[in-house]
Amino acid sequence: MKIKYLSIIVCSILTASSWAADNKNDLASFHKDVNGCKTCHTAPNKVSDSETFENKQCKSCHGDYGKLANPKLEIDPHSSHLGDINCTSCHKGHEPEFR
């Protein structure tokens, strides 16, 4: 009986994690074609709370906020009075991207 429930839980987790990487409106799906999960992570499912490595990966490909700033915008999220906040404070890899 316990094995049956364990199987259901494992299948649910695998389904959820595969959905997260295949949802076509998120950053994970977009970046998956570049180098898989390694594009952003050292190892999937091993992410520190600070997401330091992931944020370094963002900047290694996209540049720092100075490069991303858009002087045409009245309010530019990449030129903030808050300074250099983590990319992942606004951009969530496995959630739909806002525009």
FILO-451514 format. One record per residue: x, y, z of N, C-alpha, C, O in turn; residue in three letters. Coordinates in nm, 4 decimals. Example, Ala and Ser with C-alpha at 12.3 -4.5 7.8 and 13.67 -1.06 7.14 Angstrom:
// residues 2
+----------+----------+----------+----------+----------+----------+----------+----------+----------+----------+----------+----------+------+
!      n.x !      n.y !      n.z !     ca.x !     ca.y !     ca.z !      c.x !      c.y !      c.z !      o.x !      o.y !      o.z ! rest !
+----------+----------+----------+----------+----------+----------+----------+----------+----------+----------+----------+----------+------+
!   1.3190 !  -0.5690 !   0.7800 !   1.2300 !  -0.4500 !   0.7800 !   1.3200 !  -0.3300 !   0.7800 !   1.4236 !  -0.3319 !   0.8465 !  ALA !
!   1.2850 !  -0.2250 !   0.7080 !   1.3670 !  -0.1060 !   0.7140 !   1.2900 !   0.0030 !   0.7870 !   1.3409 !   0.1138 !   0.8039 !  SER !
+----------+----------+----------+----------+----------+----------+----------+----------+----------+----------+----------+----------+------+
END
This chain:
// residues 99
+----------+----------+----------+----------+----------+----------+----------+----------+----------+----------+----------+----------+------+
!      n.x !      n.y !      n.z !     ca.x !     ca.y !     ca.z !      c.x !      c.y !      c.z !      o.x !      o.y !      o.z ! rest !
+----------+----------+----------+----------+----------+----------+----------+----------+----------+----------+----------+----------+------+
!   0.0817 !  -0.1182 !   0.0000 !   0.0000 !   0.0000 !   0.0000 !   0.0874 !   0.1264 !   0.0000 !   0.0593 !   0.2214 !  -0.0732 !  MET !
!   0.1944 !   0.1273 !   0.0830 !   0.2826 !   0.2435 !   0.0901 !   0.3554 !   0.2645 !  -0.0415 !   0.3780 !   0.3784 !  -0.0824 !  LYS !
!   0.3919 !   0.1566 !  -0.1078 !   0.4617 !   0.1664 !  -0.2358 !   0.3716 !   0.2327 !  -0.3399 !   0.4185 !   0.3123 !  -0.4212 !  ILE !
!   0.2435 !   0.2004 !  -0.3373 !   0.1496 !   0.2604 !  -0.4313 !   0.1475 !   0.4122 !  -0.4143 !   0.1527 !   0.4852 !  -0.5132 !  LYS !
!   0.1400 !   0.4603 !  -0.2907 !   0.1361 !   0.6041 !  -0.2655 !   0.2688 !   0.6695 !  -0.3002 !   0.2716 !   0.7811 !  -0.3521 !  TYR !
!   0.3777 !   0.6012 !  -0.2721 !   0.5087 !   0.6536 !  -0.3070 !   0.5205 !   0.6682 !  -0.4586 !   0.5742 !   0.7678 !  -0.5072 !  LEU !
!   0.4713 !   0.5707 !  -0.5328 !   0.4739 !   0.5778 !  -0.6792 !   0.3932 !   0.6961 !  -0.7296 !   0.4350 !   0.7652 !  -0.8225 !  SER !
!   0.2785 !   0.7193 !  -0.6692 !   0.1947 !   0.8323 !  -0.7104 !   0.2672 !   0.9642 !  -0.6847 !   0.2638 !   1.0547 !  -0.7681 !  ILE !
!   0.3322 !   0.9748 !  -0.5703 !   0.4052 !   1.0973 !  -0.5366 !   0.5210 !   1.1191 !  -0.6333 !   0.5391 !   1.2299 !  -0.6838 !  ILE !
!   0.5991 !   1.0157 !  -0.6593 !   0.7120 !   1.0269 !  -0.7510 !   0.6647 !   1.0658 !  -0.8909 !   0.7251 !   1.1524 !  -0.9543 !  VAL !
!   0.5593 !   1.0041 !  -0.9393 !   0.5060 !   1.0382 !  -1.0719 !   0.4577 !   1.1827 !  -1.0757 !   0.4763 !   1.2516 !  -1.1760 !  CYS !
!   0.3967 !   1.2283 !  -0.9688 !   0.3498 !   1.3667 !  -0.9628 !   0.4664 !   1.4639 !  -0.9685 !   0.4605 !   1.5650 !  -1.0384 !  SER !
!   0.5715 !   1.4334 !  -0.8953 !   0.6894 !   1.5205 !  -0.8956 !   0.7530 !   1.5240 !  -1.0339 !   0.7861 !   1.6315 !  -1.0839 !  ILE !
!   0.7704 !   1.4092 !  -1.0955 !   0.8312 !   1.4052 !  -1.2288 !   0.7459 !   1.4772 !  -1.3317 !   0.7993 !   1.5466 !  -1.4182 !  LEU !
!   0.6169 !   1.4624 !  -1.3241 !   0.5279 !   1.5311 !  -1.4168 !   0.5372 !   1.6809 !  -1.3971 !   0.5447 !   1.7558 !  -1.4945 !  THR !
!   0.5367 !   1.7258 !  -1.2728 !   0.5435 !   1.8691 !  -1.2434 !   0.6764 !   1.9276 !  -1.2891 !   0.6789 !   2.0362 !  -1.3470 !  ALA !
!   0.7878 !   1.8572 !  -1.2640 !   0.9171 !   1.9109 !  -1.3026 !   0.9345 !   1.9105 !  -1.4535 !   0.9988 !   2.0006 !  -1.5072 !  SER !
!   0.8800 !   1.8132 !  -1.5230 !   0.8910 !   1.8132 !  -1.6677 !   0.8013 !   1.9201 !  -1.7277 !   0.8354 !   1.9782 !  -1.8308 !  SER !
!   0.6864 !   1.9475 !  -1.6647 !   0.6001 !   2.0548 !  -1.7115 !   0.6696 !   2.1883 !  -1.6962 !   0.6592 !   2.2740 !  -1.7839 !  TRP !
!   0.7407 !   2.2073 !  -1.5854 !   0.8057 !   2.3356 !  -1.5592 !   0.9074 !   2.3686 !  -1.6672 !   0.9229 !   2.4852 !  -1.7036 !  ALA !
!   0.9759 !   2.2694 !  -1.7183 !   1.0764 !   2.2944 !  -1.8208 !   1.0160 !   2.2989 !  -1.9606 !   1.0840 !   2.3403 !  -2.0546 !  ALA !
!   0.8914 !   2.2580 !  -1.9772 !   0.8301 !   2.2571 !  -2.1090 !   0.7204 !   2.3613 !  -2.1268 !   0.6596 !   2.3693 !  -2.2335 !  ASP !
!   0.6945 !   2.4411 !  -2.0238 !   0.5958 !   2.5464 !  -2.0350 !   0.6528 !   2.6513 !  -2.1307 !   0.7553 !   2.7119 !  -2.0995 !  ASN !
!   0.5913 !   2.6739 !  -2.2429 !   0.6497 !   2.7545 !  -2.3496 !   0.6541 !   2.9042 !  -2.3224 !   0.7079 !   2.9788 !  -2.4043 !  LYS !
!   0.5996 !   2.9508 !  -2.2105 !   0.5991 !   3.0928 !  -2.1816 !   0.6870 !   3.1267 !  -2.0615 !   0.6560 !   3.2189 !  -1.9861 !  ASN !
!   0.7949 !   3.0537 !  -2.0434 !   0.8837 !   3.0834 !  -1.9324 !   1.0290 !   3.0829 !  -1.9777 !   1.0616 !   3.0338 !  -2.0858 !  ASP !
!   1.1151 !   3.1379 !  -1.8939 !   1.2566 !   3.1484 !  -1.9293 !   1.3250 !   3.0131 !  -1.9396 !   1.4141 !   2.9950 !  -2.0226 !  LEU !
!   1.2850 !   2.9186 !  -1.8571 !   1.3474 !   2.7860 !  -1.8605 !   1.3280 !   2.7217 !  -1.9973 !   1.4222 !   2.6657 !  -2.0533 !  ALA !
!   1.2080 !   2.7291 !  -2.0509 !   1.1817 !   2.6707 !  -2.1830 !   1.2607 !   2.7426 !  -2.2909 !   1.3163 !   2.6799 !  -2.3812 !  SER !
!   1.2650 !   2.8739 !  -2.2807 !   1.3384 !   2.9529 !  -2.3795 !   1.4876 !   2.9209 !  -2.3774 !   1.5492 !   2.9062 !  -2.4829 !  PHE !
!   1.5453 !   2.9100 !  -2.2596 !   1.6889 !   2.8857 !  -2.2465 !   1.7271 !   2.7386 !  -2.2580 !   1.8446 !   2.7064 !  -2.2751 !  HIS !
!   1.6297 !   2.6500 !  -2.2488 !   1.6556 !   2.5057 !  -2.2544 !   1.7270 !   2.4661 !  -2.3837 !   1.8082 !   2.3736 !  -2.3836 !  LYS !
!   1.6976 !   2.5347 !  -2.4929 !   1.7589 !   2.5029 !  -2.6215 !   1.9053 !   2.5433 !  -2.6293 !   1.9778 !   2.4939 !  -2.7157 !  ASP !
!   1.9502 !   2.6316 !  -2.5413 !   2.0882 !   2.6785 !  -2.5455 !   2.1834 !   2.5704 !  -2.4949 !   2.2757 !   2.5302 !  -2.5658 !  VAL !
!   2.1608 !   2.5238 !  -2.3727 !   2.2485 !   2.4217 !  -2.3152 !   2.1742 !   2.3435 !  -2.2070 !   2.2349 !   2.2958 !  -2.1111 !  ASN !
!   2.0450 !   2.3309 !  -2.2228 !   1.9667 !   2.2609 !  -2.1225 !   1.9674 !   2.3362 !  -1.9909 !   1.9864 !   2.4578 !  -1.9887 !  GLY !
!   1.9473 !   2.2660 !  -1.8831 !   1.9416 !   2.3272 !  -1.7498 !   2.0744 !   2.3917 !  -1.7127 !   2.0779 !   2.4855 !  -1.6330 !  CYS !
!   2.1846 !   2.3415 !  -1.7707 !   2.3170 !   2.3948 !  -1.7398 !   2.3349 !   2.5383 !  -1.7876 !   2.4302 !   2.6052 !  -1.7478 !  LYS !
!   2.2449 !   2.5862 !  -1.8721 !   2.2501 !   2.7257 !  -1.9137 !   2.2435 !   2.8163 !  -1.7915 !   2.3128 !   2.9179 !  -1.7846 !  THR !
!   2.1606 !   2.7792 !  -1.6961 !   2.1377 !   2.8632 !  -1.5786 !   2.1849 !   2.8019 !  -1.4476 !   2.2157 !   2.8752 !  -1.3536 !  CYS !
!   2.1913 !   2.6696 !  -1.4387 !   2.2187 !   2.6024 !  -1.3118 !   2.3452 !   2.5170 !  -1.3186 !   2.3804 !   2.4633 !  -1.4236 !  HIS !
!   2.4132 !   2.5057 !  -1.2027 !   2.5246 !   2.4104 !  -1.1958 !   2.4681 !   2.2699 !  -1.1972 !   2.5222 !   2.1809 !  -1.2629 !  THR !
!   2.3590 !   2.2499 !  -1.1247 !   2.2893 !   2.1216 !  -1.1213 !   2.1417 !   2.1496 !  -1.0940 !   2.1093 !   2.2234 !  -1.0010 !  ALA !
!   2.0525 !   2.0921 !  -1.1732 !   1.9097 !   2.1125 !  -1.1474 !   1.8726 !   2.0688 !  -1.0058 !   1.9306 !   1.9749 !  -0.9515 !  PRO !
!   1.7777 !   2.1364 !  -0.9485 !   1.7272 !   2.1080 !  -0.8146 !   1.8289 !   2.1347 !  -0.7033 !   1.8072 !   2.0944 !  -0.5890 !  ASN !
!   1.9399 !   2.2024 !  -0.7359 !   2.0372 !   2.2431 !  -0.6337 !   2.0609 !   2.3924 !  -0.6516 !   2.1599 !   2.4350 !  -0.7110 !  LYS !
!   1.9673 !   2.4703 !  -0.5987 !   1.9726 !   2.6150 !  -0.6131 !   1.9784 !   2.6759 !  -0.4744 !   1.8953 !   2.6457 !  -0.3888 !  VAL !
!   2.0775 !   2.7626 !  -0.4526 !   2.0867 !   2.8285 !  -0.3227 !   1.9764 !   2.9339 !  -0.3114 !   1.9244 !   2.9809 !  -0.4125 !  SER !
!   1.9417 !   2.9700 !  -0.1898 !   1.8394 !   3.0721 !  -0.1693 !   1.8780 !   3.2048 !  -0.2334 !   1.7910 !   3.2787 !  -0.2796 !  ASP !
!   2.0050 !   3.2353 !  -0.2366 !   2.0501 !   3.3622 !  -0.2948 !   2.0519 !   3.3587 !  -0.4473 !   2.0552 !   3.4635 !  -0.5118 !  SER !
!   2.0499 !   3.2406 !  -0.5041 !   2.0564 !   3.2216 !  -0.6498 !   2.1751 !   3.2971 !  -0.7116 !   2.1659 !   3.3496 !  -0.8225 !  GLU !
!   2.2849 !   3.3013 !  -0.6382 !   2.4041 !   3.3733 !  -0.6817 !   2.4562 !   3.3229 !  -0.8153 !   2.4847 !   3.4023 !  -0.9049 !  THR !
!   2.4689 !   3.1922 !  -0.8291 !   2.5212 !   3.1358 !  -0.9538 !   2.4294 !   3.1693 !  -1.0713 !   2.4763 !   3.2098 !  -1.1776 !  PHE !
!   2.2984 !   3.1523 !  -1.0518 !   2.2017 !   3.1768 !  -1.1584 !   2.2065 !   3.3230 !  -1.2042 !   2.1983 !   3.3512 !  -1.3238 !  GLU !
!   2.2197 !   3.4144 !  -1.1101 !   2.2274 !   3.5561 !  -1.1454 !   2.3565 !   3.5894 !  -1.2203 !   2.3559 !   3.6735 !  -1.3101 !  ASN !
!   2.4663 !   3.5246 !  -1.1841 !   2.5913 !   3.5431 !  -1.2590 !   2.5759 !   3.4928 !  -1.4019 !   2.6285 !   3.5524 !  -1.4959 !  LYS !
!   2.5030 !   3.3822 !  -1.4172 !   2.4800 !   3.3280 !  -1.5514 !   2.4010 !   3.4267 !  -1.6370 !   2.4310 !   3.4447 !  -1.7550 !  GLN !
!   2.3007 !   3.4902 !  -1.5779 !   2.2219 !   3.5896 !  -1.6521 !   2.3139 !   3.6975 !  -1.7066 !   2.3109 !   3.7294 !  -1.8255 !  CYS !
!   2.3953 !   3.7530 !  -1.6187 !   2.4827 !   3.8644 !  -1.6571 !   2.5944 !   3.8206 !  -1.7510 !   2.6425 !   3.9014 !  -1.8305 !  LYS !
!   2.6366 !   3.6947 !  -1.7437 !   2.7432 !   3.6488 !  -1.8338 !   2.6949 !   3.6451 !  -1.9784 !   2.7741 !   3.6633 !  -2.0708 !  SER !
!   2.5665 !   3.6220 !  -1.9983 !   2.5113 !   3.6190 !  -2.1347 !   2.4516 !   3.7528 !  -2.1777 !   2.4705 !   3.7958 !  -2.2915 !  CYS !
!   2.3797 !   3.8182 !  -2.0870 !   2.3033 !   3.9371 !  -2.1230 !   2.3732 !   4.0678 !  -2.0889 !   2.3289 !   4.1741 !  -2.1323 !  HIS !
!   2.4812 !   4.0621 !  -2.0124 !   2.5509 !   4.1834 !  -1.9715 !   2.4962 !   4.2372 !  -1.8409 !   2.3980 !   4.1863 !  -1.7869 !  GLY !
!   2.5619 !   4.3419 !  -1.7907 !   2.5167 !   4.4001 !  -1.6643 !   2.4021 !   4.4976 !  -1.6909 !   2.3575 !   4.5134 !  -1.8045 !  ASP !
!   2.3556 !   4.5621 !  -1.5850 !   2.2405 !   4.6508 !  -1.5996 !   2.2707 !   4.7711 !  -1.6885 !   2.1811 !   4.8229 !  -1.7550 !  TYR !
!   2.3945 !   4.8153 !  -1.6901 !   2.4320 !   4.9260 !  -1.7786 !   2.4072 !   4.8918 !  -1.9250 !   2.3619 !   4.9758 !  -2.0028 !  GLY !
!   2.4369 !   4.7695 !  -1.9607 !   2.4148 !   4.7250 !  -2.0987 !   2.2654 !   4.7047 !  -2.1275 !   2.2198 !   4.7292 !  -2.2392 !  LYS !
!   2.1905 !   4.6604 !  -2.0278 !   2.0485 !   4.6325 !  -2.0464 !   1.9599 !   4.7566 !  -2.0361 !   1.8450 !   4.7543 !  -2.0800 !  LEU !
!   2.0123 !   4.8641 !  -1.9788 !   1.9324 !   4.9846 !  -1.9603 !   1.8838 !   5.0390 !  -2.0946 !   1.9554 !   5.0340 !  -2.1946 !  ALA !
!   1.7628 !   5.0903 !  -2.0951 !   1.7019 !   5.1451 !  -2.2154 !   1.6652 !   5.2914 !  -2.1899 !   1.5656 !   5.3187 !  -2.1229 !  ASN !
!   1.7439 !   5.3859 !  -2.2422 !   1.7189 !   5.5278 !  -2.2144 !   1.5855 !   5.5790 !  -2.2710 !   1.5416 !   5.6880 !  -2.2342 !  PRO !
!   1.5218 !   5.5037 !  -2.3584 !   1.3933 !   5.5438 !  -2.4159 !   1.2768 !   5.5223 !  -2.3181 !   1.1688 !   5.5782 !  -2.3370 !  LYS !
!   1.2987 !   5.4423 !  -2.2147 !   1.1925 !   5.4145 !  -2.1189 !   1.1865 !   5.5224 !  -2.0116 !   1.2894 !   5.5683 !  -1.9620 !  LEU !
!   1.0646 !   5.5623 !  -1.9765 !   1.0489 !   5.6594 !  -1.8680 !   1.0899 !   5.5966 !  -1.7350 !   1.1602 !   5.6586 !  -1.6552 !  GLU !
!   1.0460 !   5.4746 !  -1.7122 !   1.0862 !   5.3982 !  -1.5937 !   1.1524 !   5.2711 !  -1.6440 !   1.0867 !   5.1841 !  -1.7012 !  ILE !
!   1.2812 !   5.2611 !  -1.6225 !   1.3585 !   5.1476 !  -1.6740 !   1.3924 !   5.0519 !  -1.5603 !   1.4641 !   5.0893 !  -1.4675 !  ASP !
!   1.3420 !   4.9295 !  -1.5661 !   1.3699 !   4.8344 !  -1.4581 !   1.5176 !   4.7949 !  -1.4481 !   1.5613 !   4.7459 !  -1.3440 !  PRO !
!   1.5943 !   4.8157 !  -1.5548 !   1.7361 !   4.7803 !  -1.5509 !   1.8245 !   4.8990 !  -1.5134 !   1.9471 !   4.8878 !  -1.5132 !  HIS !
!   1.7633 !   5.0106 !  -1.4823 !   1.8353 !   5.1271 !  -1.4334 !   1.7608 !   5.1755 !  -1.3097 !   1.6863 !   5.2733 !  -1.3146 !  SER !
!   1.7817 !   5.1067 !  -1.2012 !   1.7010 !   5.1262 !  -1.0816 !   1.7749 !   5.2031 !  -0.9730 !   1.8967 !   5.1916 !  -0.9589 !  SER !
!   1.7004 !   5.2808 !  -0.8970 !   1.7573 !   5.3486 !  -0.7800 !   1.7914 !   5.2479 !  -0.6701 !   1.8558 !   5.2826 !  -0.5710 !  HIS !
!   1.7482 !   5.1248 !  -0.6881 !   1.7776 !   5.0197 !  -0.5904 !   1.9158 !   4.9605 !  -0.6098 !   1.9626 !   4.8837 !  -0.5258 !  LEU !
!   1.9819 !   4.9951 !  -0.7195 !   2.1145 !   4.9413 !  -0.7476 !   2.1054 !   4.8089 !  -0.8213 !   2.0069 !   4.7820 !  -0.8901 !  GLY !
!   2.2065 !   4.7274 !  -0.8072 !   2.2117 !   4.5981 !  -0.8754 !   2.1359 !   4.4925 !  -0.7955 !   2.1936 !   4.4244 !  -0.7108 !  ASP !
!   2.0089 !   4.4799 !  -0.8226 !   1.9314 !   4.3741 !  -0.7584 !   1.9482 !   4.2466 !  -0.8398 !   1.9883 !   4.2522 !  -0.9560 !  ILE !
!   1.9186 !   4.1342 !  -0.7813 !   1.9303 !   4.0074 !  -0.8529 !   1.8324 !   4.0010 !  -0.9686 !   1.7181 !   4.0451 !  -0.9564 !  ASN !
!   1.8763 !   3.9470 !  -1.0794 !   1.7885 !   3.9266 !  -1.1956 !   1.6669 !   3.8440 !  -1.1552 !   1.5548 !   3.8691 !  -1.1994 !  CYS !
!   1.6921 !   3.7450 !  -1.0700 !   1.5857 !   3.6531 !  -1.0303 !   1.4859 !   3.7152 !  -0.9327 !   1.3882 !   3.6507 !  -0.8946 !  THR !
!   1.5100 !   3.8404 !  -0.8920 !   1.4097 !   3.9096 !  -0.8113 !   1.2873 !   3.9405 !  -0.8969 !   1.1749 !   3.9433 !  -0.8468 !  SER !
!   1.3092 !   3.9634 !  -1.0245 !   1.1989 !   3.9951 !  -1.1170 !   1.1701 !   3.8810 !  -1.2146 !   1.0545 !   3.8520 !  -1.2453 !  CYS !
!   1.2757 !   3.8172 !  -1.2625 !   1.2603 !   3.7121 !  -1.3628 !   1.2617 !   3.5760 !  -1.2955 !   1.3614 !   3.5380 !  -1.2341 !  HIS !
!   1.1528 !   3.5031 !  -1.3064 !   1.1404 !   3.3697 !  -1.2468 !   1.1538 !   3.2659 !  -1.3574 !   1.0737 !   3.2636 !  -1.4508 !  LYS !
!   1.2530 !   3.1818 !  -1.3472 !   1.2842 !   3.0877 !  -1.4538 !   1.1763 !   2.9898 !  -1.4909 !   1.1619 !   2.9555 !  -1.6082 !  GLY !
!   1.0998 !   2.9437 !  -1.3939 !   1.0008 !   2.8391 !  -1.4212 !   0.8579 !   2.8869 !  -1.4050 !   0.7666 !   2.8063 !  -1.3873 !  HIS !
!   0.8383 !   3.0174 !  -1.4109 !   0.7054 !   3.0771 !  -1.4071 !   0.6874 !   3.1585 !  -1.5341 !   0.7857 !   3.2052 !  -1.5914 !  GLU !
!   0.5645 !   3.1763 !  -1.5790 !   0.5422 !   3.2560 !  -1.6996 !   0.6063 !   3.3951 !  -1.6874 !   0.5957 !   3.4604 !  -1.5836 !  PRO !
!   0.6707 !   3.4378 !  -1.7918 !   0.7376 !   3.5667 !  -1.7956 !   0.6355 !   3.6775 !  -1.8158 !   0.5432 !   3.6637 !  -1.8960 !  GLU !
!   0.6517 !   3.7846 !  -1.7447 !   0.5632 !   3.8988 !  -1.7628 !   0.6208 !   3.9911 !  -1.8702 !   0.7419 !   3.9931 !  -1.8924 !  PHE !
!   0.5375 !   4.0644 !  -1.9338 !   0.5815 !   4.1603 !  -2.0373 !   0.5008 !   4.2858 !  -2.0242 !   0.5206 !   4.3801 !  -2.1007 !  ARG !
+----------+----------+----------+----------+----------+----------+----------+----------+----------+----------+----------+----------+------+
END
